[in-house]
Amino acid sequence: MSDALKHECGIALIRLLKPLEYYKEKYGSAFYGVNKMYLMMEKQHNRGQDGAGFASIKLDTKPGERYISRVRSIAQQPIQDIFAQINERINYDFAQHPEYQDNVALQKRHIPYIGELLLGHVRYGTFGKNSVESVHPFLRQNNWQHRNLIVAGNFNMTNVNELFDNLIEIGQHPKEKADTITVMEKIGHFLDDAVAKIYKDLKKEGFSKVECSPLIAERLKVAKILKRAAKNWDGGYAMAGLLGHGDSFVLRDPAGIRPVYYYKDDEVVVVASERPVIQTVFNVPFESVQELEPGHAIITKKSGSVDIKKILKPLERKACSFERIYFSRGSDAEIYEERKELGRLLMPKVLEAIDYDTENTVFSFIPNTAETSFYGMIDTVEEYLNERKTKSILDGNGKLSAERVTEILSERPRIEKIAIKDVKLRTFITEDSSRDDLVAHVYDVTYGVIKPTDNLVIIDDSIVRGTTLKKSIIKMMDRLKPKQIIVVSSAPQIRYPDCYGIDMANLESLVAFRAALELLKENNQYEIVENVYKKCLTQVKMKDKNVVNYVKEIYDNFTDEDISNKIADLLSDDQVNAEVKIIFQPVKNLHKACPKNLGDWYFTGDYPTAGGNRVVNKAFINFYEGNKERAY
């Protein structure tokens, strides 16, 4: 993705089902879980560059023994920083106490981070400051073991204000308005309530205070707590939590917007945001890793029992299609094929744009995440050439010379590595003209492979704001002096903000929205903007499911091609000599390529929750009023 776009966060949860001595004997270390967590977090590092966190819980500790450990970092390499701190502490303890090295019981009693229950998080901040206090996991502490709560997730809530007000109504005084805090406190409230009720019942049954503690752990119904806490949540989420005594859960939103995968055998329960992470780290086949159903939670009790519980009634499945286009690693078997298919499906439009002149066309991609779609595109070019070669030879009726047949058969797609991204340049100069010059050099190009008669086709994952294309890529491509530059997006036009995880909170930054506004001006229809503003105002205080996305009306009078052509105009200027064309993936092709991930609200405006419609209307109001605040 040539434009900077915030990624998704990633979660990793490990529950060891055997005593730590088992892993020491079989795998050579009681830190088996910690080592696996390091790998899981690194394998999901693509999902978080702003920070990372790790927490662990030890089971069956004695009073006075530390059983919860947590470490977080916002260092440049946060995952490495976290585990460097962990390793430093382990090595220090081993150096000070050599007797620990072969005694797992002593390790568990005295060394932090070792434990049976582990939670990792990689963060890509979409809201709030990038401080260590914003990094998951979050910890809600209490002297009652059962009331200790650790939470981490990949999520955004659209109704944070409502959730915040709910906490105030039940008598709490939240320290922040951030959705992570409100969500954790909501779970914590119903956790406290459940523990208090069980304790009261146990006292009536005649148990002493000391005897109550293990019985509370047995009787606590995590699913019931989650049902009560999540009742009014509106957003996309994969929410993971640990309870101090050893229960754990991961809950997925009812529309399945955010991804969750899990694996279980007799040694471990593992949950992650991406399937290949589990496959690689635990060396298990594709079919052994299951996807958690929308609205469901995977709950592991302290006893080791594992259940999948329906927490919320599932909605129509709207799993995020950006996971397939861009966010998740392409090493997933399904995602790899889907990305290739996205490239294949674009080729009919590309061939039409180059007038089927493959001989004078060079194909390339924007490094590096569009590479898989590029392979699919080239597969289709080769299929087209093979058909053309066969026809040319058959049309010769056996009269072609050997040289001519060899010439026909030798034609191949012209593939070159054109765009090369340099090390990230710091735009330390504040003047716009100077900064633009720096931005223009983020990418470099390969010289000497393009002729003035050539078309240059570049495929990208998606075009969001168009800033890097306009200020850097297209101008750099133009230096090669091609006849035509065709930028191909494997995703459709991004027309609407996202409010479920990606940091696309406003409309005016989206190049498709700016293109539609220009078309309204050119066609003397700009009064539609004011009409939409007035309609959006009527929706502000609506809380039911009848909220309508009126921003769709901005695009109603134009075809996809109209918008694409105007985007091409906006992204090129008088300094660009080549003709510039922009080709976007049609939404129907996206659904064809990614049939399990039909969440397409950023393309179509069809939000899966009422909160999404409220957010897009609020974003339009902010745009119209010149208000730079977030829409959620």
N, C-alpha and C positions, 0 to 999 in steps of 0.2 A: 504494500500500500504506500504509494508515494507521498500522500499527505500524512502528517502525524495524526494518529488517532489512538486514543486510550484503549488499552487492551482490557481483557477480563481478568479478574482475580482468579486464583486457583486454590483449591483446598486439598488436603491429604489427611486421611485418618487411618491409623493402624491400631487394632486391638489384638494383642497377643493372647492366645487362648490357652497356652501352656505356661507352666512356671518358668521363670527366667533360667533356671538350671538346665532346662530342656534345650534351650537355644545355645547355651554355653557348650553343652555336650555335643550337639549336632552340628552347629555352625561355628564353634570356636570362640564365641563371645556372647556375654549376656547383654551386650549393646547391639544385638541383632536388629531390634526395632529402631533404634536411633540411626543406625547405618542405612537401613531401608528408607527411613524418613528423609534422610539427606538426599538419597537418590530420587525419591519421588518429587521432592521440591525442586531439585535441579532439572528434572525432566519436564517440569511445568514452569520453568523460569521464563519461558515465552509469555506467560500470562501475568508476570509482575516484575517490574523493574524499580518500583518506588520503595519497596520495603518487603520484609519477610519476618515471620514469627513462628515460634515453636513452643509447644507446651506439652507437659507429660504429667501423668498421674500414676502413683504407685498404689497398688491394691494391698489391703490388709496390713497397713502400718499400725504401729502402736501409738497411743496418745503421746504427743511431744516430739514425734518423728516427722520430719518434713516429707510431705507426700505430693505436693504440687510444685512444679518448676516451670518457669517461663522465661524466654529470652526473645527480644525483638531487635530489629536493626533497620536503619535507613542508610547504611553505608553504601558505597558505590557498588559493591558486590555483596548484597545483604545476606544471601544464603550462605556464602562462604564465611562471612563474618560471624554469623550465628554459630555455625558448627566449629569454627576456629575457637570461639569462646568455650563451647562445650568440651572440645578436645583438650583445651588448655586446663580446664578444671579437672577433667578426668586424669590427665597426666600428672597434675599437681598432687591430687589425692593418692595416686599410685606411688609417686615418689616419696610422699610423706608417710604412707602406710603400705609398705610392700606386702603386708599380710592380706590386703584387699584383692590382690591380683587373681588369685585362684579361689577366692571365697565369694560366691555370688550373693550369699545372704548379707555379708558385710558391705558389698558394693551397693546393694539395694538400700540398705539401712543408712549409709553415710554419703553416697555420691548422688548429687542431683542429676536430673534429666533421665536417668535410667528408670524405666517403668513399663507397665503392661499396656498403658493407654496413651497414645501419642497423637497430637494434632498439629499439622503444619499449614501455613498459609503464605502465599505469595501475593503481594498487593500491587495493584495498579490503581492509584487514587483517582476517583472521579468526583470527589466532593471533600472539602475540608483541606486543612493544611497538610503538607507532607512532613509531619513530625512523627517522632517515634510513638507519641501518644495516640496517633491515628492508625497505627499498625495493629493488625489482628495477630494472635487471638486476644480478645478482651477478657478480663477476669473480674468476676463479682465474688468478693470474699466474704466468708462468714465462719464463725467458730464451729457451727454445726457442719459436719463433713458433707451432709446431703445438700446443704444450701450453697455450697461453693459451685459456681457455674463459670465455665470457660466457653466462649463463643467465637467462632470465626466463620466467614462466609463469602460467597461470591454473589453480591446482590445490590440492588437499589430499590428502595420503597418509594412509590409515588405519593403516598399520603403520610409523610413524616409528621406534618403539623397535626393531623388528626390523631396519630399514635401518641405524639407528645402530650396532647390535650387529654387523651385517655388516661395516661399515667398520672396527670395532675388530679383528674377526677377521682382516682382511687387513693389519693392522698400522698402520692410520691412527690419528690422534689428532684427531678432529673438534673444531672450536672451539665448535660449537653443536649442539643436538639438533633444531633447526628443520628441517622437511622440505625447505625450499629448499637448505639447506646439505648435508643428507645426499644429496639427489638430485644436486646439482652435483658433490659429491665422488665419488659412485658413477660418474657419467659420466667425471669426470676421471681416476679410477683406470684405467678401461679405455682411455681415450685415451692416457694415459702408456704403458700396456702395449703398445698397438698401435704407437705411435711407436717405442718401443724395439725391437720385433721387426722393423719395417721397416728401421730404421737398421742393425740387426745383419745383416740379409740384404743390404743395399746394400754394407756393408763387405766382406762375403764376395765380392760381385761385383766388388770392386776400386775402388769409387768413393771419392773423398776425402770428408772431413767436410763441406767446403763444398759439394761437388757433391750430397751427400745431401739437403740441405734442400728444394730444389724437387721432388725425386723422392719424398720422403715425402708432400708435399702431393698429388701425383698418385696415389700408391698407397693412401693412407689410405681405408679403407672405413668411412664414417660409419654406415651401416646396421648393420654388424657390431658396432660399439661400442655402439650403442643397444640392440641385441638383448641383449647381455650385461649392460648396465647396468640395463635396465628389466625384467629377467626376474622379479624378485620385487616389483615395485611393485604396490601395491593402493590404488586411489583413482581420482579423476577428474582428468584433466590434459590441458592443451594446453601442451606444453613446447617452448620455443624456445631455440636455442643458436647461438652464433657461435664459430668457431675462429679463432685469431689469424691464420692464413695466408689465410683467406677462405672456407672452407666454412661452410655454415649448414644448420640443420634445424629443422623443427617437427614434433613427434610428438604424436599424439592417442591417448588411452587406448582400450583394446580394446572397451569398451562404448559408446564415443562419448558419454560423459557431458558433457564440455566441448566447446564448438563450435570449429571451425576452418574458415576459408574461404580460398581462394587464387585468384590470377589471374596469368596469364603471357602476355606478348607478346614481341616481339623487343627491347624496351627495358628491361622490368622483370619481376621476380618479386615478388609482393606477397602477404602472408599477414596475416589479421586475425581477430579473434574474432567479427566480425559482417559479413555480406555487404554491407549498404548502405554501410558505410564505404568499401569498395573501389569500389563502384559510383559513389559521389558524388565521391570524391577523384580517381579516375582516369577518370571519365566513361565507364564501360563498362556494357553492358546486363546485366540479371539473369542471363541464360543464360551469360554469359562468366565468371561467378564460380562456381567449383566448391567443393563441400564435400569436405574431406579425409575419407577413409573411416576408421572406427575401427580402431585398431591399426596405422595406417599413418603414414609420415613423408614429408614433402616435403623433399627434400635437394638443395641447390644446391652444386655443387663450385666451387672457385676458378676453374676453367676456364669456368664459366657453364652447364655442363650441368645439367639439372634432371631428377630422377627421383622417382617416387612408389614407395616401397618398403614392403612389409609387414614390420613389425618384430615384432609380437605377433599371435598368433592372435585374430581378432575374436571377441568374446562376443556374446550376444544384444544387439541394439542397444537401449540405454536412455538415449538423449539426454535431457538435463535438460528437463522440461516447464516449469520455472520460467523458462527462457530465453524461452519463447513467451508465458507469462502476464505476465512482469514485467521480467526483466533486460535483454533485448535491446531496442534501440529499435524502436518500432512502425513505422518507415519501411520495414522489409523487406516486400516485397509479400506473401509468404506469411504472415508473422507478423501483419500488419495484418488479413488476412482471417480468420486463426485467432482473433484476439482478438474480432473482431466475431461470429464464430460462437459463442464462449463466451458472449457476451451473449444471442444469439438462443436458445441452448439452455436458458437459465435461465427464459425467459419463461412457459412453461406453469406452473411452480411459482409464479411471481410473480402471474400472473393468478388462480390459485386462491387465493393468500393474500389478495388484495384483493377476492375474490368477484366478479371481473370488472368491478368498478366503476371504470372508467378515468376517468369524469367527475369523481370525487372522489379522484383520485390524482395526486400530483406526483412526477415522476421526476427523479433527479439522480445525481451521482457524487461520490466523494471525489477531490479534485484530486490529481494530474492524470493519473496513469498508467492509471486505469480508464476514461478517456474513450472509448477505442476500443471496449471491450466495451459501454459505455453506448450507443454508436451502434447496435451490433448489437441490443441490447435494444429500443431505440426502433423500429428497423426492424420488429421482430416485433410491437410494439404497434400500429404503423400497419397492418400486414397484418391483424391481428385486427380493428381498427376498420373497415377497408375491407370485410371480410367481413360485419361487423355492419351497416354502412351499406347494403350491397347487399341483405341480407336484409330490413332494415326497409323499404326502398323497394319491394321485390318484394311483401312482405306487405301493402302498401297497395293492391295491385291497381289502381293508376292513380288512386286516389281521394284521394291526399294533396295538400294545397294546396302551392302554390309555396313559401310561407313554411316549411312543415313540411319539405319536401325540402331547402331551403337550410339549415335548422337541423340536419338529419341529416348533410348533407355537410360542415358546418362543424366538426364535432367533430374535435379534434386531441389528440394526447398533450400533457399539461401538463408542459412541460420547464422547469426553473428551475435557475439556478446557486445552490445552497443553501450548500454548504460552501466556505469561503474560508480557506486556510491563511495565517496571519500569518507574519511574519519569525520565524525560529527563536528561541524565548525561552530564555534561559539560566536554569536552575534553580539559582541561586546560594544560595538559602535552604535550609538543611539540614533544618529540621523538616518531617516528612512532610506535615502539614496545609497548610503554606504552599506546599510544592512541588506538592502536588495541585492547589491553586488555580491555580498557574501553568500546569500541564499542561492544566487544563480550558479554558484560553484560547488554546491552540495554534491552534484553529480558531474562526472566527467564522461567523455565519450571516446569510442574507438575510432580513430581516423583511418582513412584509406580504404574503407570497405564499401562505401556508398558512391554511386555514380549520379550525375545530375538527372539521369533518366529514371532513377529508381524511386519506387514507393518504399517508405519505411513504416513497418507495422510494429507497434509496441503494445504488448498486453500488460495490464495492471490488474490488481485484485478489484479495486474500486476507486472511484473518484468522489471524494467527499467535499472538500473546500476548493480544490483546484489550485491552491496557492503554489504548491511545489511545481505542478505542471506549468503554470503560467510564468513563474519567476525563474525557473531552473530548467526543467526537462525539455520543454518544447523549444526554448531558445538554444539549449545545448544541441538538440537534435538538428536544429536548423543550421548550425555551423557545418554540418556534414553536407549541406546543399542538396538534399533530396528534392525530388519533384513534389512529393506529397508526404505528409506525416499523418498517420492514422493511429490514434490512441484508442485501444480497445479495453473496455472494462468488463471483467468477468462477472461483475455485479450489476444490477439495474441502477437507475438513477436514484440517488439518496435524496429524498424530497422532504423528509420529516425527521424531527429529533428523536433520539432514543432516550428512554427514561428507565431502562431495566438493567443498566450496567455499563454501557458504552458512554463515554463522555461527549455526547452530541446533544447539548442542552439548549441550543438556540437555533433559530431558523436562518437568520441572515448570513451565517457563515457557510451555509450549504450552497454550492454553486448552482444546483438545479433550481433552488428557490430564487436565487438572484436572476437566473435566466428567465423564469416565469414572470417575474416582476418587469423585466425589460420588455418582454413580449406584450404584457398588458399596456405598458406605456406606448409602445410602437403602434398598437392596434386601438388606441384611444379607449381602453377598457379599464383604466386604473381605478375607476370608481368601485370596482369589485373589491379592491383592497379595503376600502372604508366599510363596505357592506359586510365583509367577512369579519372585520374588527367588531362591528356592532353585534353580530351574531355570537361571536366568541364571548363578548361581555355577558350575554344572557346565560352562559353556561358556567360562569365562575363559581357560583355557590351551589350548584347542583351536586348532589352526592350519590344519586342513584345511578343505575346502569343505562339511563336514557341520554347520557351525555353524548353529543354528536361532534365528530371532527369536521368542523366547518372549513378548515384550512384546505381541504381537498378542492374547494371551489376555485382556488387560485390557479389550479392546473386544468380545470375542466374544459376550457376552450382550446386546448392545444394538444397535438399528438405527441407521442414520444419523440418522433423525429424532429418536430418543431423545437422541443426543449434541447435535444442533442445538438442541433445546428446552432442554436443560440449559445449553448455552452462553448462550442468550438469558437464562436466569435469572441466570447468573453475571455477565453484562455489564450488567444493569439492577438497580436497587435501589429502595428506598422513595421516593427523591427523584424518580424518573421516573414521570410520570403516564400517559404513553402506553403502550399495549400494545407490547411489543417482540418481533419475530420475526427469526430468523436463517435465511437460506436459503443452502445451499452447493451448489456444482456437483457432481453425481454423477461419480464417477471414469470411468464409461463414456462420459459426455458429453465429459469432458476428452480422452479418447482419440479420440473421434469428431472433435473440433475440431482436435486436434493429432496427426494420425496418424503423423508422422515422429519425434515426441519422446515416447516412451512411458515415459520415466523418471519413476516416480511413487512412489518409496520413501517420501517424506515423508508421502504420503497413505495408502499401502497397507502399508508395512513390507516391501515386496518389494525388497530391496537387490540391486543387480546384482553385487556382489562379496562374498566371505566376510567381508572387513574391515568392511563395512557392518553385517552381523549381529552381529559382535563389538562394534562401537561401540554399537549400540542396547542390547544386553544390559548393557554396561558403564555406559551412561547410566542404566539402570534401577537397577543396583546402587548407583550414586552417589546417585540420588534416595532410595532406601530407607535408605541409611546416612547421609543428610544430608551427603554429601561434595560440595563445590562445584567440585572439579577437573574438567577437561575429560575427556571419554570417549575422546579420541584425541590 
